[in-house]
């Protein structure tokens, strides 16, 4: 398998690091088209991959072309690649807010995979949701899945509409979790803990709770009830969260993110 990356930013670096660490692709089979010399130097020194200033040089002979540019740079990248891709090459896009139709029309190329990762993918703990155009065969889907699994969990969906939902839940989700950790840490400081101690407690509590839910497979409500004694401290805290609209705030936040994702893609949300 040979990979080409158009853009050598953070997410490209995460994918490259993942496939190399898991032995899915060799460094000599990865090429990156990146206009910034500084980034090319970083990628070359860290991974030993092939780096090029011009995108067309990177895609020659590759099986999968990963579009990892910033949204504002996408039109230029599509223009540079239009007409030079081979029919059997698959284009994988991680460009935020860009539907497959934009890529297909911009490249005049039918085989496209659209991927929605999240930031924990940078450490191999990500959640990636993806889909593909009908022209992408099963072999190419398996190739894509093997790459995405190096960054964490992956879910294939049959309809692109689910990627807007994934944007609101799993892609934006880390920000919600980080805000909760921040609030939990501040609360610890308020009651008298040092900030370092409070943050360490908050981080491990969230990490351990998540692992417990994953490894036991129990419903979150059941796990919550295991911590909650009648008339105790936890039930008092949960009452405050309910009175403060914690649950509805999370629901409304995800719905708002979903609505915004649809708007950015030129669609309208109907409840």
Secondary structure by P-SEA (a helix, b strand, c coil): cbbbbccccaaaaaaaaaaaaacccccccbbbbcccaaaaaaaaaacccccccccccccccccbbbbcccccaaaaaaaaacccccccbbbbbccccccaaaaaaaccccbbbbbbbcccccccbbbbbbcccccccaaaaaaaaaaaaaacbbbbbccaaaaaaaaacccaaaaaaaaaaaaaaaaaaaacccaaaaaaaaaaaaaaaaaaaaaacccaaaaaaaacccccaaaaaaaaaaaaaaaaaaaaaaaaaaaaaaaaacccccc
